[in-house]
Amino acid sequence: VDTASADILVSEHTGNRIRRITYDGRVNTFAGSLTAVTAYSNGIRLGATFNWPREFALEASGDMFLAEAAGCRIRKITAGGTVSFVAGSEAVVTCNHQLGVGNTAQFDNPIGIALFGGMLSVSEIDGNRIRWVNPADGTANTLRGGQGVAGFLDGPASASTFSGPRALAVDSTGNL
């Protein structure tokens, strides 16, 4: 929910677009192609394209960060509708895990995303990891599930494992 407008934002992953449901019940496409094309280009509102957009996290400013699953990247959509890359390859890629900055970082099917204290946490469903991303410069590192092997082990970051992590949430004290 966009708290500034009370609108509901919807990520339509098979339609490859972001939709807005206004307070009075109208539905419109906020960003992405009207023809459900699968692509990945920056642009303004309908001029941008996506490849399976999944979850997003809203900033107080109305800007959002989007986990683009099949595109294997993190995107930013400003409140005005400008879409840009934050981290992950801008070219056609095979989803993979790689630490890096901006377009040198790679993600293995990012699904979930949460924002706290200016940092993004991202779940990789196929990478079995939780990553963190600095949205200011696109630096991406592994936060938990460092081995990338599916499992259910509790413990420190380097030893803990996940099996297909999806949704993320952060509480008011910053616990993920």
C-alpha positions as CSV (number, residue, x, y, z in Angstrom):
1,V,0.0,0.0,0.0
2,D,1.3,3.4,-0.9
3,T,0.6,5.2,2.4
4,A,0.9,8.7,0.8
5,S,-2.1,8.0,-1.5
6,A,-3.8,4.9,0.1
7,D,-3.4,3.2,-3.3
8,I,-2.6,-0.5,-3.6
9,L,0.4,-1.5,-5.7
10,V,0.4,-4.9,-7.3
11,S,3.3,-6.8,-8.9
12,E,1.9,-8.8,-11.8
13,H,4.7,-11.2,-12.4
14,T,3.3,-13.1,-15.4
15,G,2.0,-9.8,-16.9
16,N,5.4,-8.2,-16.4
17,R,4.0,-5.0,-15.0
18,I,3.2,-3.0,-11.8
19,R,-0.4,-2.1,-11.4
20,R,-2.0,0.5,-9.2
21,I,-5.5,0.2,-7.6
22,T,-6.7,3.6,-6.6
23,Y,-8.7,4.4,-3.5
24,D,-11.8,4.7,-5.7
25,G,-11.3,1.3,-7.2
26,R,-9.7,2.1,-10.6
27,V,-6.9,-0.2,-11.9
28,N,-4.2,1.1,-14.1
29,T,-0.7,0.0,-15.2
30,F,1.9,2.1,-13.3
31,A,5.0,0.7,-15.0
32,G,5.7,-2.0,-17.6
33,S,4.3,-2.8,-21.0
34,L,0.6,-3.0,-21.7
35,T,1.2,-6.1,-23.9
36,A,2.9,-8.3,-21.2
37,V,6.1,-8.5,-23.1
38,T,9.0,-10.3,-21.4
39,A,12.0,-8.0,-21.5
40,Y,14.2,-5.9,-19.3
41,S,14.6,-2.2,-20.2
42,N,14.7,1.0,-18.2
43,G,12.4,3.7,-19.0
44,I,9.5,5.8,-17.8
45,R,6.3,4.0,-16.7
46,L,4.9,2.2,-19.8
47,G,8.3,2.6,-21.6
48,A,10.0,0.2,-19.1
49,T,9.8,-3.6,-19.4
50,F,10.3,-6.4,-16.8
51,N,11.0,-10.1,-16.6
52,W,8.8,-11.6,-13.9
53,P,8.7,-8.8,-11.3
54,R,8.0,-10.2,-7.9
55,E,8.0,-8.5,-4.5
56,F,8.8,-4.8,-3.9
57,A,9.7,-2.6,-0.9
58,L,8.5,1.0,-0.6
59,E,10.4,3.9,0.7
60,A,8.7,6.7,2.5
61,S,9.3,8.9,-0.6
62,G,7.0,6.6,-2.7
63,D,10.0,5.1,-4.6
64,M,10.1,1.3,-4.7
65,F,12.7,-1.4,-5.0
66,L,11.7,-4.5,-7.0
67,A,13.0,-8.0,-7.1
68,E,12.8,-9.1,-10.7
69,A,12.9,-12.9,-10.5
70,A,13.6,-14.1,-14.1
71,G,15.5,-10.9,-14.8
72,C,17.9,-11.8,-12.0
73,R,18.2,-8.2,-10.9
74,I,17.0,-5.5,-8.5
75,R,15.2,-2.5,-10.0
76,K,14.1,0.9,-8.7
77,I,10.9,2.6,-9.7
78,T,10.6,6.2,-8.6
79,A,7.3,7.6,-7.4
80,G,7.2,9.4,-10.8
81,G,7.6,6.1,-12.7
82,T,11.2,6.1,-13.8
83,V,12.6,2.6,-13.8
84,S,16.3,1.9,-13.4
85,F,18.7,-0.9,-12.6
86,V,20.2,-1.1,-9.0
87,A,22.0,-4.4,-9.1
88,G,22.3,-7.4,-11.3
89,S,23.3,-7.7,-14.9
90,E,21.7,-5.3,-17.4
91,A,22.3,-7.9,-20.2
92,V,20.6,-11.3,-20.8
93,V,22.0,-13.6,-18.1
94,T,21.5,-17.0,-16.6
95,C,20.6,-16.5,-13.0
96,N,23.5,-17.1,-10.8
97,H,25.1,-16.0,-7.5
98,Q,27.9,-13.4,-7.6
99,L,28.9,-10.7,-5.2
100,G,29.6,-7.4,-6.9
101,V,28.6,-3.8,-7.4
102,G,25.8,-2.7,-9.8
103,N,25.8,-4.8,-13.0
104,T,28.7,-7.0,-11.9
105,A,26.4,-8.5,-9.1
106,Q,24.3,-11.6,-10.0
107,F,21.2,-13.0,-8.3
108,D,19.8,-16.5,-8.4
109,N,16.1,-15.8,-8.9
110,P,15.4,-13.0,-6.4
111,I,11.9,-13.1,-5.1
112,G,11.5,-11.4,-1.7
113,I,12.8,-7.9,-0.8
114,A,12.6,-5.8,2.4
115,L,14.0,-2.3,3.2
116,F,15.3,-1.2,6.6
117,G,17.8,1.6,7.5
118,G,18.5,2.3,3.8
119,M,19.6,-1.2,3.0
120,L,17.7,-3.9,1.0
121,S,17.5,-7.6,2.0
122,V,16.8,-9.9,-0.9
123,S,15.9,-13.6,-0.9
124,E,17.2,-15.8,-3.7
125,I,14.7,-18.7,-4.1
126,D,17.1,-20.8,-6.3
127,G,20.3,-19.6,-4.6
128,N,18.9,-20.5,-1.1
129,R,20.4,-17.3,0.2
130,I,19.5,-14.0,1.8
131,R,21.5,-11.1,0.2
132,W,21.9,-7.5,1.2
133,V,22.1,-4.7,-1.3
134,N,23.1,-1.1,-0.8
135,P,20.6,0.8,-3.1
136,A,22.9,3.8,-3.3
137,D,25.7,2.0,-5.2
138,G,24.3,-1.5,-6.0
139,T,26.8,-3.4,-3.8
140,A,25.5,-6.9,-3.3
141,N,26.7,-9.3,-0.6
142,T,25.5,-12.5,1.1
143,L,23.9,-12.0,4.4
144,R,22.8,-15.6,5.3
145,G,22.9,-19.0,3.7
146,G,26.4,-18.5,2.4
147,Q,26.9,-22.0,1.0
148,G,23.8,-21.7,-1.3
149,V,22.9,-25.3,-0.6
150,A,19.2,-26.1,0.2
151,G,18.8,-27.1,3.9
152,F,17.3,-26.2,7.3
153,L,20.4,-25.5,9.5
154,D,20.3,-22.8,12.1
155,G,23.5,-21.1,13.2
156,P,25.9,-18.3,12.2
157,A,25.6,-16.7,8.7
158,S,28.3,-18.9,7.2
159,A,26.7,-22.2,8.4
160,S,23.0,-21.5,8.2
161,T,21.0,-22.8,5.3
162,F,17.6,-22.1,3.6
163,S,15.5,-24.0,1.2
164,G,13.9,-21.7,-1.3
165,P,13.4,-18.6,0.8
166,R,10.7,-16.2,-0.4
167,A,9.0,-13.4,1.5
168,L,10.9,-11.1,3.8
169,A,9.8,-8.7,6.4
170,V,11.7,-6.4,8.8
171,D,10.3,-5.5,12.3
172,S,10.5,-2.1,13.8
173,T,13.9,-2.9,15.5
174,G,15.5,-4.1,12.3
175,N,15.2,-7.9,12.8
176,L,14.8,-9.6,9.5
